[in-house]
Amino acid sequence: MNNFRVFLSISVFSISLYLIFDLIIYSFDWILLLLSVVGFACAHYLWPPKQDDESAWYDMLEIIVEFPFRAIALFFRELFKIFKNTDSDFDL
């Protein structure tokens, strides 16, 4: 079952990468951007939990698949932190 989840996660990750390249090469579209972000999040959550008997290949693939999700999450955390520290009534 873990191999299927890894395959599915890599497939969704690959589709999301294609959507990003499509945004860059052809033209910008908000729907493609949203679908790629959702795809990266799905790839992150589809990845199976870490086990002790995994090989180094799984660890490398995990780092590659989770990097876009972690970058997007860090961006939104920092963005919300900026709005949280303002002295206005608007708070996220």
DOTI-745899 format. One record per atom (N, C-alpha, C): residue number from 1; atom name; x negated, y negated, z negated. Coordinates in Angstrom, 2 decimals. Layout:
DOTI-745899
torvo seq->NUM&atom->CA&east->X&north->Y&up->Z
...
This chain:
DOTI-745899
torvo seq->1&atom->N&east->-0.82&north->1.19&up->0.00
torvo seq->1&atom->CA&east->0.00&north->0.00&up->0.00
torvo seq->1&atom->C&east->-0.86&north->-1.26&up->0.00
torvo seq->2&atom->N&east->-2.00&north->-1.22&up->-0.70
torvo seq->2&atom->CA&east->-2.88&north->-2.39&up->-0.71
torvo seq->2&atom->C&east->-3.45&north->-2.68&up->0.66
torvo seq->3&atom->N&east->-3.77&north->-1.62&up->1.43
torvo seq->3&atom->CA&east->-4.30&north->-1.83&up->2.78
torvo seq->3&atom->C&east->-3.26&north->-2.51&up->3.67
torvo seq->4&atom->N&east->-1.99&north->-2.15&up->3.50
torvo seq->4&atom->CA&east->-0.94&north->-2.79&up->4.28
torvo seq->4&atom->C&east->-0.80&north->-4.26&up->3.89
torvo seq->5&atom->N&east->-0.89&north->-4.56&up->2.60
torvo seq->5&atom->CA&east->-0.80&north->-5.96&up->2.16
torvo seq->5&atom->C&east->-1.98&north->-6.77&up->2.67
torvo seq->6&atom->N&east->-3.17&north->-6.17&up->2.69
torvo seq->6&atom->CA&east->-4.34&north->-6.86&up->3.23
torvo seq->6&atom->C&east->-4.15&north->-7.12&up->4.72
torvo seq->7&atom->N&east->-3.68&north->-6.12&up->5.46
torvo seq->7&atom->CA&east->-3.44&north->-6.28&up->6.89
torvo seq->7&atom->C&east->-2.39&north->-7.36&up->7.14
torvo seq->8&atom->N&east->-1.32&north->-7.35&up->6.39
torvo seq->8&atom->CA&east->-0.26&north->-8.34&up->6.55
torvo seq->8&atom->C&east->-0.77&north->-9.74&up->6.20
torvo seq->9&atom->N&east->-1.55&north->-9.85&up->5.15
torvo seq->9&atom->CA&east->-2.10&north->-11.13&up->4.74
torvo seq->9&atom->C&east->-3.05&north->-11.69&up->5.79
torvo seq->10&atom->N&east->-3.91&north->-10.85&up->6.34
torvo seq->10&atom->CA&east->-4.84&north->-11.29&up->7.39
torvo seq->10&atom->C&east->-4.08&north->-11.66&up->8.65
torvo seq->11&atom->N&east->-3.01&north->-10.95&up->8.95
torvo seq->11&atom->CA&east->-2.21&north->-11.28&up->10.13
torvo seq->11&atom->C&east->-1.55&north->-12.65&up->9.98
torvo seq->12&atom->N&east->-0.96&north->-12.91&up->8.82
torvo seq->12&atom->CA&east->-0.32&north->-14.21&up->8.58
torvo seq->12&atom->C&east->-1.37&north->-15.31&up->8.57
torvo seq->13&atom->N&east->-2.54&north->-15.04&up->8.00
torvo seq->13&atom->CA&east->-3.64&north->-16.00&up->8.00
torvo seq->13&atom->C&east->-4.08&north->-16.33&up->9.42
torvo seq->14&atom->N&east->-4.18&north->-15.31&up->10.27
torvo seq->14&atom->CA&east->-4.60&north->-15.52&up->11.65
torvo seq->14&atom->C&east->-3.58&north->-16.35&up->12.42
torvo seq->15&atom->N&east->-2.31&north->-16.08&up->12.21
torvo seq->15&atom->CA&east->-1.26&north->-16.86&up->12.86
torvo seq->15&atom->C&east->-1.32&north->-18.32&up->12.40
torvo seq->16&atom->N&east->-1.56&north->-18.53&up->11.12
torvo seq->16&atom->CA&east->-1.66&north->-19.89&up->10.60
torvo seq->16&atom->C&east->-2.87&north->-20.62&up->11.17
torvo seq->17&atom->N&east->-3.97&north->-19.91&up->11.33
torvo seq->17&atom->CA&east->-5.14&north->-20.52&up->11.97
torvo seq->17&atom->C&east->-4.85&north->-20.89&up->13.41
torvo seq->18&atom->N&east->-4.14&north->-20.03&up->14.13
torvo seq->18&atom->CA&east->-3.76&north->-20.34&up->15.50
torvo seq->18&atom->C&east->-2.89&north->-21.60&up->15.55
torvo seq->19&atom->N&east->-1.97&north->-21.73&up->14.60
torvo seq->19&atom->CA&east->-1.12&north->-22.92&up->14.58
torvo seq->19&atom->C&east->-1.93&north->-24.19&up->14.33
torvo seq->20&atom->N&east->-2.96&north->-24.11&up->13.48
torvo seq->20&atom->CA&east->-3.82&north->-25.26&up->13.24
torvo seq->20&atom->C&east->-4.61&north->-25.62&up->14.51
torvo seq->21&atom->N&east->-5.16&north->-24.60&up->15.19
torvo seq->21&atom->CA&east->-5.87&north->-24.87&up->16.43
torvo seq->21&atom->C&east->-4.94&north->-25.43&up->17.50
torvo seq->22&atom->N&east->-3.70&north->-24.97&up->17.52
torvo seq->22&atom->CA&east->-2.72&north->-25.49&up->18.46
torvo seq->22&atom->C&east->-2.44&north->-26.96&up->18.17
torvo seq->23&atom->N&east->-2.38&north->-27.32&up->16.88
torvo seq->23&atom->CA&east->-2.19&north->-28.72&up->16.51
torvo seq->23&atom->C&east->-3.35&north->-29.59&up->17.00
torvo seq->24&atom->N&east->-4.55&north->-29.08&up->16.87
torvo seq->24&atom->CA&east->-5.74&north->-29.85&up->17.24
torvo seq->24&atom->C&east->-5.89&north->-29.94&up->18.76
torvo seq->25&atom->N&east->-5.72&north->-28.84&up->19.45
torvo seq->25&atom->CA&east->-5.99&north->-28.79&up->20.88
torvo seq->25&atom->C&east->-4.89&north->-29.48&up->21.70
torvo seq->26&atom->N&east->-3.64&north->-29.15&up->21.46
torvo seq->26&atom->CA&east->-2.57&north->-29.63&up->22.33
torvo seq->26&atom->C&east->-1.93&north->-30.91&up->21.82
torvo seq->27&atom->N&east->-1.10&north->-30.84&up->20.86
torvo seq->27&atom->CA&east->-0.48&north->-32.06&up->20.34
torvo seq->27&atom->C&east->-0.01&north->-31.81&up->18.91
torvo seq->28&atom->N&east->0.12&north->-32.89&up->18.16
torvo seq->28&atom->CA&east->0.53&north->-32.78&up->16.78
torvo seq->28&atom->C&east->2.03&north->-32.59&up->16.69
torvo seq->29&atom->N&east->2.44&north->-31.69&up->15.80
torvo seq->29&atom->CA&east->3.85&north->-31.45&up->15.56
torvo seq->29&atom->C&east->4.03&north->-31.13&up->14.08
torvo seq->30&atom->N&east->4.96&north->-31.81&up->13.43
torvo seq->30&atom->CA&east->5.18&north->-31.62&up->12.00
torvo seq->30&atom->C&east->5.64&north->-30.20&up->11.67
torvo seq->31&atom->N&east->6.41&north->-29.62&up->12.55
torvo seq->31&atom->CA&east->6.92&north->-28.26&up->12.29
torvo seq->31&atom->C&east->5.77&north->-27.26&up->12.29
torvo seq->32&atom->N&east->4.83&north->-27.40&up->13.22
torvo seq->32&atom->CA&east->3.68&north->-26.50&up->13.24
torvo seq->32&atom->C&east->2.80&north->-26.70&up->12.01
torvo seq->33&atom->N&east->2.64&north->-27.93&up->11.60
torvo seq->33&atom->CA&east->1.86&north->-28.19&up->10.39
torvo seq->33&atom->C&east->2.51&north->-27.56&up->9.17
torvo seq->34&atom->N&east->3.82&north->-27.72&up->9.04
torvo seq->34&atom->CA&east->4.54&north->-27.12&up->7.92
torvo seq->34&atom->C&east->4.48&north->-25.60&up->7.96
torvo seq->35&atom->N&east->4.64&north->-25.02&up->9.15
torvo seq->35&atom->CA&east->4.56&north->-23.56&up->9.27
torvo seq->35&atom->C&east->3.17&north->-23.04&up->8.94
torvo seq->36&atom->N&east->2.14&north->-23.76&up->9.32
torvo seq->36&atom->CA&east->0.79&north->-23.30&up->9.00
torvo seq->36&atom->C&east->0.52&north->-23.36&up->7.49
torvo seq->37&atom->N&east->1.00&north->-24.41&up->6.83
torvo seq->37&atom->CA&east->0.81&north->-24.52&up->5.37
torvo seq->37&atom->C&east->1.58&north->-23.40&up->4.66
torvo seq->38&atom->N&east->2.81&north->-23.16&up->5.10
torvo seq->38&atom->CA&east->3.60&north->-22.06&up->4.52
torvo seq->38&atom->C&east->2.93&north->-20.72&up->4.80
torvo seq->39&atom->N&east->2.36&north->-20.57&up->5.98
torvo seq->39&atom->CA&east->1.65&north->-19.32&up->6.31
torvo seq->39&atom->C&east->0.44&north->-19.10&up->5.43
torvo seq->40&atom->N&east->-0.33&north->-20.16&up->5.18
torvo seq->40&atom->CA&east->-1.48&north->-20.02&up->4.29
torvo seq->40&atom->C&east->-1.04&north->-19.65&up->2.87
torvo seq->41&atom->N&east->0.06&north->-20.23&up->2.41
torvo seq->41&atom->CA&east->0.57&north->-19.89&up->1.09
torvo seq->41&atom->C&east->1.05&north->-18.44&up->1.05
torvo seq->42&atom->N&east->1.72&north->-18.00&up->2.10
torvo seq->42&atom->CA&east->2.18&north->-16.60&up->2.15
torvo seq->42&atom->C&east->1.00&north->-15.64&up->2.19
torvo seq->43&atom->N&east->-0.04&north->-15.99&up->2.94
torvo seq->43&atom->CA&east->-1.23&north->-15.14&up->3.01
torvo seq->43&atom->C&east->-1.88&north->-15.03&up->1.63
torvo seq->44&atom->N&east->-1.88&north->-16.13&up->0.89
torvo seq->44&atom->CA&east->-2.46&north->-16.10&up->-0.47
torvo seq->44&atom->C&east->-1.65&north->-15.19&up->-1.39
torvo seq->45&atom->N&east->-0.33&north->-15.32&up->-1.34
torvo seq->45&atom->CA&east->0.51&north->-14.53&up->-2.25
torvo seq->45&atom->C&east->0.68&north->-13.08&up->-1.80
torvo seq->46&atom->N&east->0.45&north->-12.79&up->-0.53
torvo seq->46&atom->CA&east->0.52&north->-11.41&up->-0.06
torvo seq->46&atom->C&east->-0.72&north->-10.60&up->-0.43
torvo seq->47&atom->N&east->-1.83&north->-11.28&up->-0.67
torvo seq->47&atom->CA&east->-3.07&north->-10.57&up->-0.97
torvo seq->47&atom->C&east->-2.89&north->-9.76&up->-2.26
torvo seq->48&atom->N&east->-3.31&north->-8.47&up->-2.26
torvo seq->48&atom->CA&east->-3.11&north->-7.64&up->-3.46
torvo seq->48&atom->C&east->-3.98&north->-8.10&up->-4.62
torvo seq->49&atom->N&east->-3.56&north->-7.77&up->-5.84
torvo seq->49&atom->CA&east->-4.37&north->-8.13&up->-7.01
torvo seq->49&atom->C&east->-5.74&north->-7.47&up->-6.97
torvo seq->50&atom->N&east->-6.70&north->-8.12&up->-7.60
torvo seq->50&atom->CA&east->-8.08&north->-7.63&up->-7.59
torvo seq->50&atom->C&east->-8.19&north->-6.35&up->-8.40
torvo seq->51&atom->N&east->-8.92&north->-5.38&up->-7.83
torvo seq->51&atom->CA&east->-9.18&north->-4.12&up->-8.51
torvo seq->51&atom->C&east->-10.68&north->-3.90&up->-8.61
torvo seq->52&atom->N&east->-11.10&north->-3.05&up->-9.52
torvo seq->52&atom->CA&east->-12.52&north->-2.83&up->-9.75
torvo seq->52&atom->C&east->-13.18&north->-2.03&up->-8.63
torvo seq->53&atom->N&east->-12.43&north->-1.19&up->-7.94
torvo seq->53&atom->CA&east->-13.03&north->-0.30&up->-6.94
torvo seq->53&atom->C&east->-13.05&north->-0.91&up->-5.53
torvo seq->54&atom->N&east->-12.83&north->-2.21&up->-5.41
torvo seq->54&atom->CA&east->-12.84&north->-2.85&up->-4.10
torvo seq->54&atom->C&east->-14.27&north->-3.01&up->-3.59
torvo seq->55&atom->N&east->-14.41&north->-3.00&up->-2.27
torvo seq->55&atom->CA&east->-15.72&north->-3.17&up->-1.67
torvo seq->55&atom->C&east->-16.04&north->-4.65&up->-1.51
torvo seq->56&atom->N&east->-17.26&north->-4.91&up->-1.08
torvo seq->56&atom->CA&east->-17.69&north->-6.29&up->-0.87
torvo seq->56&atom->C&east->-16.94&north->-6.91&up->0.31
torvo seq->57&atom->N&east->-16.50&north->-6.10&up->1.25
torvo seq->57&atom->CA&east->-15.74&north->-6.61&up->2.41
torvo seq->57&atom->C&east->-14.42&north->-7.22&up->1.96
torvo seq->58&atom->N&east->-13.75&north->-6.56&up->1.03
torvo seq->58&atom->CA&east->-12.49&north->-7.11&up->0.51
torvo seq->58&atom->C&east->-12.73&north->-8.44&up->-0.19
torvo seq->59&atom->N&east->-13.83&north->-8.53&up->-0.93
torvo seq->59&atom->CA&east->-14.14&north->-9.77&up->-1.63
torvo seq->59&atom->C&east->-14.40&north->-10.91&up->-0.64
torvo seq->60&atom->N&east->-15.14&north->-10.63&up->0.44
torvo seq->60&atom->CA&east->-15.40&north->-11.65&up->1.45
torvo seq->60&atom->C&east->-14.11&north->-12.06&up->2.15
torvo seq->61&atom->N&east->-13.28&north->-11.09&up->2.50
torvo seq->61&atom->CA&east->-12.01&north->-11.41&up->3.16
torvo seq->61&atom->C&east->-11.10&north->-12.21&up->2.23
torvo seq->62&atom->N&east->-11.12&north->-11.87&up->0.95
torvo seq->62&atom->CA&east->-10.30&north->-12.60&up->-0.01
torvo seq->62&atom->C&east->-10.72&north->-14.07&up->-0.10
torvo seq->63&atom->N&east->-12.02&north->-14.32&up->-0.11
torvo seq->63&atom->CA&east->-12.51&north->-15.69&up->-0.17
torvo seq->63&atom->C&east->-12.09&north->-16.46&up->1.08
torvo seq->64&atom->N&east->-12.19&north->-15.82&up->2.24
torvo seq->64&atom->CA&east->-11.82&north->-16.49&up->3.50
torvo seq->64&atom->C&east->-10.33&north->-16.76&up->3.56
torvo seq->65&atom->N&east->-9.51&north->-15.79&up->3.14
torvo seq->65&atom->CA&east->-8.06&north->-15.95&up->3.23
torvo seq->65&atom->C&east->-7.55&north->-16.96&up->2.20
torvo seq->66&atom->N&east->-8.14&north->-17.00&up->1.03
torvo seq->66&atom->CA&east->-7.65&north->-17.90&up->-0.02
torvo seq->66&atom->C&east->-8.20&north->-19.31&up->0.06
torvo seq->67&atom->N&east->-9.25&north->-19.54&up->0.86
torvo seq->67&atom->CA&east->-9.84&north->-20.88&up->0.93
torvo seq->67&atom->C&east->-8.86&north->-21.96&up->1.39
torvo seq->68&atom->N&east->-8.10&north->-21.77&up->2.48
torvo seq->68&atom->CA&east->-7.17&north->-22.84&up->2.88
torvo seq->68&atom->C&east->-6.10&north->-23.12&up->1.83
torvo seq->69&atom->N&east->-5.58&north->-22.08&up->1.19
torvo seq->69&atom->CA&east->-4.57&north->-22.29&up->0.16
torvo seq->69&atom->C&east->-5.14&north->-23.07&up->-1.01
torvo seq->70&atom->N&east->-6.34&north->-22.72&up->-1.43
torvo seq->70&atom->CA&east->-6.95&north->-23.43&up->-2.56
torvo seq->70&atom->C&east->-7.25&north->-24.88&up->-2.20
torvo seq->71&atom->N&east->-7.66&north->-25.13&up->-0.95
torvo seq->71&atom->CA&east->-7.93&north->-26.50&up->-0.51
torvo seq->71&atom->C&east->-6.65&north->-27.32&up->-0.49
torvo seq->72&atom->N&east->-5.56&north->-26.75&up->0.02
torvo seq->72&atom->CA&east->-4.28&north->-27.44&up->0.07
torvo seq->72&atom->C&east->-3.76&north->-27.69&up->-1.35
torvo seq->73&atom->N&east->-3.88&north->-26.70&up->-2.22
torvo seq->73&atom->CA&east->-3.44&north->-26.86&up->-3.61
torvo seq->73&atom->C&east->-4.26&north->-27.93&up->-4.33
torvo seq->74&atom->N&east->-5.56&north->-27.96&up->-4.10
torvo seq->74&atom->CA&east->-6.40&north->-28.99&up->-4.72
torvo seq->74&atom->C&east->-6.01&north->-30.37&up->-4.22
torvo seq->75&atom->N&east->-5.73&north->-30.51&up->-2.93
torvo seq->75&atom->CA&east->-5.31&north->-31.79&up->-2.37
torvo seq->75&atom->C&east->-4.04&north->-32.28&up->-3.04
torvo seq->76&atom->N&east->-3.03&north->-31.42&up->-3.16
torvo seq->76&atom->CA&east->-1.77&north->-31.84&up->-3.77
torvo seq->76&atom->C&east->-1.91&north->-32.11&up->-5.26
torvo seq->77&atom->N&east->-2.75&north->-31.34&up->-5.95
torvo seq->77&atom->CA&east->-2.97&north->-31.62&up->-7.37
torvo seq->77&atom->C&east->-3.59&north->-32.99&up->-7.57
torvo seq->78&atom->N&east->-4.59&north->-33.32&up->-6.75
torvo seq->78&atom->CA&east->-5.24&north->-34.63&up->-6.88
torvo seq->78&atom->C&east->-4.29&north->-35.75&up->-6.47
torvo seq->79&atom->N&east->-3.47&north->-35.52&up->-5.45
torvo seq->79&atom->CA&east->-2.50&north->-36.53&up->-5.03
torvo seq->79&atom->C&east->-1.48&north->-36.80&up->-6.12
torvo seq->80&atom->N&east->-0.95&north->-35.75&up->-6.75
torvo seq->80&atom->CA&east->0.02&north->-35.93&up->-7.82
torvo seq->80&atom->C&east->-0.63&north->-36.54&up->-9.07
torvo seq->81&atom->N&east->-1.91&north->-36.27&up->-9.27
torvo seq->81&atom->CA&east->-2.61&north->-36.86&up->-10.41
torvo seq->81&atom->C&east->-2.72&north->-38.38&up->-10.25
torvo seq->82&atom->N&east->-2.89&north->-38.85&up->-9.02
torvo seq->82&atom->CA&east->-2.96&north->-40.28&up->-8.77
torvo seq->82&atom->C&east->-1.64&north->-40.94&up->-9.12
torvo seq->83&atom->N&east->-0.54&north->-40.32&up->-8.68
torvo seq->83&atom->CA&east->0.78&north->-40.89&up->-8.97
torvo seq->83&atom->C&east->1.16&north->-40.74&up->-10.44
torvo seq->84&atom->N&east->0.65&north->-39.74&up->-11.10
torvo seq->84&atom->CA&east->0.98&north->-39.52&up->-12.50
torvo seq->84&atom->C&east->0.37&north->-40.59&up->-13.39
torvo seq->85&atom->N&east->-0.79&north->-41.11&up->-13.04
torvo seq->85&atom->CA&east->-1.51&north->-42.07&up->-13.88
torvo seq->85&atom->C&east->-1.12&north->-43.52&up->-13.62
torvo seq->86&atom->N&east->-0.18&north->-43.77&up->-12.74
torvo seq->86&atom->CA&east->0.23&north->-45.15&up->-12.51
torvo seq->86&atom->C&east->1.21&north->-45.59&up->-13.60
torvo seq->87&atom->N&east->1.37&north->-46.90&up->-13.74
torvo seq->87&atom->CA&east->2.24&north->-47.44&up->-14.79
torvo seq->87&atom->C&east->3.62&north->-47.78&up->-14.27
torvo seq->88&atom->N&east->4.09&north->-47.08&up->-13.30
torvo seq->88&atom->CA&east->5.43&north->-47.34&up->-12.76
torvo seq->88&atom->C&east->6.43&north->-46.31&up->-13.28
torvo seq->89&atom->N&east->7.69&north->-46.52&up->-12.96
torvo seq->89&atom->CA&east->8.72&north->-45.59&up->-13.38
torvo seq->89&atom->C&east->8.77&north->-44.36&up->-12.49
torvo seq->90&atom->N&east->8.16&north->-44.43&up->-11.33
torvo seq->90&atom->CA&east->8.16&north->-43.31&up->-10.38
torvo seq->90&atom->C&east->7.12&north->-42.29&up->-10.80
torvo seq->91&atom->N&east->7.55&north->-41.09&up->-11.10
torvo seq->91&atom->CA&east->6.64&north->-40.05&up->-11.57
torvo seq->91&atom->C&east->6.97&north->-38.74&up->-10.87
torvo seq->92&atom->N&east->5.96&north->-38.08&up->-10.37
torvo seq->92&atom->CA&east->6.18&north->-36.79&up->-9.72
torvo seq->92&atom->C&east->5.97&north->-35.70&up->-10.71
